[in-house]
């Protein structure tokens, strides 16, 4: 997903059914993985050609087809022909920069949302588009690149989790969406740990590096929000949809997704407000320090005004000054300056200006 909307002039006026990959090529080869399972057995295969894809389940098993990589249009067309997918549906799959959405076709339910992955090596997160198509027995997931986001779901299938293995594709779709939302919450928790640590740094040692970090995190959260907010709308629409492919007993699970998305959304908004508050705190501290400096300089200047006045008088170049003949006149002048300084400091202290 691009951080900012980018539309090529060549795309203007194109048919919405035209198959054009509008994303970035993120892997060299398209990977096709198929998992077929029921309550008694599981079969996993990594296939080389779309022609080897199963069209439907013959033994009432659930078939999960996962495609990593969307840049090969020929493979996408072959998948569409084999599984009888509408071209408009395939065009939506290839539009990786589109908003999250859900659409019910005659034979399929299509939904798309943004999926986030956190990379621990370089401590950053990436967002890619995820499309899911399912009917009663077949579910197809389209990812832009290979990742291990869904490995926990695969592991649950392998270890014979009764709820997942004994259900249809609607529950599998819930499991995949639940994993995506869990990653939302996980990445937000990592953001939270770093954002909350900024407050101590700001109070102890505010500097420009902290401001740079805060501004960076604000940009990252805005980028995160760009993908997550439409996903929340899609999940809410999914929880209300009435379809033959979604069994009533699983409605409670999709409502649970809505609650999780609301939690993620509230958390994101809280962190954005916290960053704004931290910026305000930083500016207040800097402003307070500047005021203290200006206050000190002002007091320092006020103290020296009468001293400068005295020195100015006795620094004039007149031949006759009354005090020039006094033996201790110089020391009297210094004593008067010291007395005036102490008197002014006492006055400022009493007024609580110091």
N, C-alpha and C positions, 0 to 999 in steps of 0.2 A: 504494500500500500504506500502510495506516495504521500509525503507530508503535506504537500499542497496540490491542489487540483491542477492537473496538466492535461490539456486536450489538444490533440494534433489537428491541424487544419484539414488534413486528409480524411478525418473521421466525419466531417460535417456532411450530412446528407446520405450517409451510408444506411443500408437496410438494417433494422434491428436483428434480423435473422442471419446476417452475414457472419461467418465464423472468423473472427479476428482476435488474436491474442494481444491484449492491451497491457499486459504486465511486463515484468523483466524476467529474462531467463535466469533461473537461480540454480539449476542443476544441469549436467550435461545430458544425461539419459533419463527417459521416463521410466519409472518403476511401477510395475503392476503387481499388487499383492492381493491374493484371494484367501479369505478364511470362510470355510463352510462349517457350520456347527449346529447341533441339536442337543438335547439333554443327555445324550449318551456318547457322542463322539465329536471330535474336532479334526478338521483337515486344513492344513495351510499349504499354499503353493505360491511360488514366485514365478510368474509367467512372462514370456518374452514378447508375445504378440497379443493384440486385442482380440484376434480371432480365436484365441484359446479361452476367452471369457465364457463362463456359463450364462446362458440366457435366463434361466430360472431354476428354481429348486425342484428336484424330482422326488425327494423323500421328506418334504415338509421341513427341510432344514433352512436356516437363515444363512444367506450369502452376503458377506461383507467384502466389497471390492474397494481397495484403496489405491488411488492413482497419485503418485508423487511426480509433479512436473506437468505443466500445461502448455508448453511451447510447441509441441509436436501436433500440428493441426490434423495430420493424417490419422494419428492414433485417436484423437478426439472424435473425428468423423466415423472411424470404425466402431468405436464404442457406441456412438449414437445409433448406427445402423443395426448393430447386433442386439442392443437392448431396447430398440425402438424408442429413442429419446427425441423429443421435439427439438427442432433446430433453434428455436427461441430459447429453450432451456439451456442448450449447449452454449449459445451466445452469452447467456448470463453467467455460466461457469467461467468463460474466458475473460469476462469483464472483471478483473481483479480489483479495480479501483472503485467499483460501485458501492453504494451503501448496503448495509446488511438488510436483507429482505426475505420474505417468505411468499411462495406462490403455489397454489394447488392446481396441478394439471389433472387431466382425466385419468392417467395411469400412474402418476407420480406426485410426490410432494417435494418441492424444491425449497431449500433455505440456504442462505449464505450469511456469514459473519466473519469478523476479523479474529484471528487467533494469535496470541502473543506467546513468545518463547523468550526465556531469560538465558543468556549465555554467561556462565560463570567465569570462563577464562578471561574475557575482556570486560566483564561486568557491564553488559548492556543488554537491552531487549530489542527484539525485532517483531514486526507485525506482518502477517501474511493473510491472504484470503483463504477461507475454508468454505467449500460448497458441499452440501449433503443432499443427495437425492435418494428417496426410498419409497417403496411400495410395501406390500404385505410381507414379502419374503426376501427382497433384494435391497441392499443399501450400498450406495456408491459415495465415497468421500473423495473429494478432489483437493489436493494440497499443492502449493506452489513449489515446495521443496521437501526433501526427506527430513523427518524429525522424529523424536521419540516421545512426542506429546501423548500419543495414544497407546504407548506401550503398556501402561497400567491396565487399560481396557483389554488388550490382547492377553495379558497375563491372567486376568479374571476369567476370560473365556477358556484358557488352557487349564486352569486349575479347577474347572467344573464348579463355578459359582452358579448355584441353582437358579437364582432369580434371572440372571443374564442368559444363561443357556436355555432356560425354559420359556423365554419370552420371544416376541417377534421383533421386527426391525424398529418399531416405535420405541421400545425400551433401549435398544442399542443406540438409536439416535439420541435418546436422553442421556445415556452414559457418555457419549462423545461430547455432547454439549456441556454436560456437567464437568467434564475434564477441562474443557476450554475455560469455563467460568472459574474453576479452581485455580487455573493459571493466572487469571485476572487478579484474584485475591492474593495469590502468592507474590506476584510482581508488585502489587500495591503495598504489601507488607514490607517488601525490601525497600521500596521508596520511603515508606513511613519511618523505618529505622534511621535512614540517613537524614530525612527531613527533620525529625525530632532532635537529632544531634546538633543541628545547626543553631538551635536556640542557645545552648550552652556556649558555643563558640562566639556567637554574636555578643553575649553578655560579658564574656571574659576578654576576648580579643577580636573586636570587629575590624575587618580589613576588606580590601577589594576582592580578595580571593573568595571569601564567603558569598559576596554579592554575585560573583560570576557563577558560583555553584547554584545559588538560589535561582538565578535567571535560567540556567541550564535545566534545572529540574522543572521549572514552570513550563518551558518549551516541551520537555518530554511528557509531562502530564497532559498538556494540551493535545499533543500527538496521540497519546493514549486515549484521551477522551474522544477524539475524533473517530476512533474505531469502536469504542465501547458503547457510546450513547445510542447509535443506531442498532447495535446488537441487543440492547435492552428493549427497544421497541419491537424488534423481531421476536424475541423470546415471549414478550407479552402477547403478541398476535398469535404465536404458536400455541400458547396456553388456552386460547379462546377458539381455536379452529375446530370445526366439526368435520371429521373425515373418517372414511372406512378404514384408513391405514393407521389410525390412532385409536387404540382401545380405551374405553372409558376408565378401566382400572388404572391406567397409566396417567390419567389427567392430573392426579395429585403430584406426580413426579415433575410434570412440566410447570405446575404452580410453584413447586419448590425451586425450580430454576429462576422463576420471577423474583422470589424472595432473595435468592443469592445475587442476582443481578442488581436488585435494589441496594443490597448491602455494599456491593462493589461500587456502585454509582455514588452512594452516600460517602463512602470512604474516600473516593477520588475527589469529591467536592470538598471534603474536610481538609484534605492535604493541600488543595489549591488555596483554600482560605488561610490555612496555616502558613503557607509560603508568603502570601500577601501580608499577613500579620508580621512575619519575620522581617520582611522588607521595611515595613513601617517602624518596627522596633529599631532596626539598624539606623534608619534615617533619624529617628528620635535621639538615639544615643550619640550619633555624630553631631546632630544639631546641639544637643546638650553640652557636649565637649567643646564645640565651637563657641557656645555662649559662655562657658567657663573661661575659655581663653580670652575672649573679648572682655569679659568682666575683669580678669586679672590685668589685662593691658590698660583698661580704662582707669582702674584704681591706681596702677603704677603711674599713668600719665597725670592723674589728678594730684597725686602726691608731689610730683615734680613741678607742677605749675607754680606754686608759691616759691619753691626753691629756685627755680629758674628766674622768677621775678627778682628775688633778692640778689642772686648772682648777676643778673642783668644790670641792676642799679649800681652795684659796686664794680662792675666791669666797664662803666662808662669812662670816657677819656677826658673828664674835667680835671683841671689842676687842683681845685679846692673842693674837697669833700669833708664834711664835719668829722667823720669817724677815722679819717686817715691818720690823724695824729695820736689816736688812742693806742696805748702800748699793746693791749690785748684785744684790739678790735677784730682781728682775724678769727681768733678763737671764740669771741662773742658771737660773731656771725655764724660760725659752724655750730655752736651750741643752739642758737636760735633755729637753725635749719633742722637739727636733730629734734628739738622740742616740737616744732611744727609737725614733723613727720610722725612722731609718737602720738601727738594729739589727734592727728587725722586718722591714724590707724585705730586708735581707741574709739573714735567716733564711728568709723566704718564697722568695727566689731559690735558696737552697741546697736547699730542699725541692722546687724546681721547681714551685712553685705560681703563679709568675709567668711 
